[in-house]
Every structure is written in structure tokens, then in C-alpha cells.
Amino acid sequence: MNALASMALLIDLYPSLAQVQPAPAAPESGLQPFEVPANTVLFSENAPCQGFPLVLQGEIKVSRHSGDGRSLELYRVVPGELCLVSSACLFRAQPLTAFG
């Protein structure tokens, strides 16, 4: 998917971004769509938040580690949804509480 099509899809999935200035498609916005291979870790527990994932295709599995070495899936972020863990991290300026 080219960058222009990605930006159009971004506005379709997250319509409130149409009100943001500079516009998401503007070079000065800093938004860069990119593809991530399956099973790539985008963020880790106890790490500082490095950004806010907006999913255009696919999904992000958000999980927490348990005390016995297992992981517990909390939820999945699909196109048009927001990641609650990333939101909480950004708004509270605290490390991430899960991995995705």
C-alpha cells in the first residue's frame, strides 16, 4: 500500500485525525506508515512509550507476563481501535504495563 493510500485509510479508520493540524498526510506531521512482520514485538513491559500504534491492517496482540513465565493475552488491537496500554502510558508518562 502506498503512503497516500495509507493516509486515506488512516483517516477512514480514525476519523478524528482529520481535525489534527498539521494534517496526517503533511510531511511535517511526522506520521510514517510502515509494515511490521508478524510476531514482531512493537513495545515491551516496563519500557518507555516510543509512540502510539494506529493499526491499518492486521492486529496487535497485547499481553502481560505472569509470575510463572507465561504470558496472558489481554486484548487485540485491530484496525480502527486504540491500544489502551499505549494510551495510559502516554497520558500518565509511565512505563508500559504490557507488551505487544
C-alpha positions as CSV (number, residue, x, y, z in Angstrom):
1,M,0.0,0.0,0.0
2,N,1.5,3.4,-1.0
3,A,1.8,6.3,1.5
4,L,-1.1,8.2,0.1
5,A,-3.5,5.2,0.2
6,S,-2.3,4.6,3.8
7,M,-3.1,8.1,4.9
8,A,-6.6,7.9,3.3
9,L,-7.2,4.6,5.1
10,L,-5.9,6.1,8.4
11,I,-8.5,8.9,8.2
12,D,-11.2,6.4,7.3
13,L,-10.3,4.2,10.3
14,Y,-9.6,7.1,12.8
15,P,-11.8,10.0,11.6
16,S,-10.9,12.3,14.4
17,L,-7.4,12.6,12.9
18,A,-9.0,14.7,10.1
19,Q,-9.1,17.6,12.7
20,V,-5.4,17.3,13.6
21,Q,-3.0,20.0,12.4
22,P,-0.8,19.6,10.6
23,A,-2.8,17.1,8.6
24,P,-1.6,13.4,8.9
25,A,-0.6,13.4,5.2
26,A,1.5,16.5,5.6
27,P,5.3,15.8,5.6
28,E,5.7,17.9,8.8
29,S,3.2,15.7,10.7
30,G,5.9,13.1,11.2
31,L,3.5,10.2,10.6
32,Q,5.1,7.4,8.7
33,P,3.1,4.3,7.8
34,F,5.2,1.2,7.9
35,E,4.7,-2.6,7.7
36,V,5.8,-4.8,10.5
37,P,6.4,-8.6,10.0
38,A,4.2,-10.9,12.0
39,N,5.4,-11.7,15.6
40,T,7.5,-8.5,15.8
41,V,7.5,-7.0,19.3
42,L,6.4,-3.4,19.0
43,F,6.6,-2.5,22.7
44,S,7.7,-4.2,25.9
45,E,6.6,-4.2,29.5
46,N,8.4,-1.6,31.7
47,A,9.8,0.3,28.7
48,P,9.0,3.9,28.0
49,C,6.4,4.5,25.3
50,Q,8.0,5.3,22.0
51,G,4.9,6.0,20.0
52,F,1.2,5.2,19.5
53,P,0.3,2.4,17.2
54,L,-2.6,3.0,14.8
55,V,-3.4,-0.3,13.0
56,L,-4.3,-0.1,9.3
57,Q,-4.1,-3.9,8.6
58,G,-3.7,-6.9,10.8
59,E,-3.7,-6.8,14.6
60,I,-1.5,-6.3,17.7
61,K,-1.8,-8.8,20.4
62,V,-1.3,-7.1,23.8
63,S,-0.2,-9.3,26.7
64,R,1.4,-9.3,30.1
65,H,3.9,-11.7,31.6
66,S,2.8,-13.7,34.6
67,G,5.0,-14.6,37.5
68,D,5.4,-18.2,36.3
69,G,6.9,-17.2,33.0
70,R,3.8,-17.5,30.9
71,S,2.0,-14.7,29.1
72,L,-1.6,-13.7,29.4
73,E,-3.3,-12.1,26.4
74,L,-5.2,-9.0,27.4
75,Y,-6.8,-8.0,24.1
76,R,-6.0,-7.4,20.4
77,V,-5.9,-4.1,18.6
78,V,-7.5,-4.2,15.2
79,P,-7.8,-1.5,12.5
80,G,-9.8,1.5,13.9
81,E,-9.2,0.6,17.6
82,L,-6.8,2.2,20.1
83,C,-4.3,0.5,22.3
84,L,-5.3,1.1,25.9
85,V,-1.9,0.3,27.3
86,S,-0.2,2.8,25.0
87,S,-2.8,5.4,25.8
88,A,-2.3,5.0,29.5
89,C,1.4,5.1,29.1
90,L,1.4,8.3,27.1
91,F,-1.2,10.1,29.3
92,R,0.4,9.2,32.6
93,A,4.0,9.3,31.4
94,Q,4.7,6.0,33.0
95,P,6.4,2.8,31.5
96,L,4.3,0.4,29.5
97,T,2.4,-2.3,31.6
98,A,2.2,-4.9,28.8
99,F,3.9,-6.0,25.6
100,G,2.5,-6.1,22.1
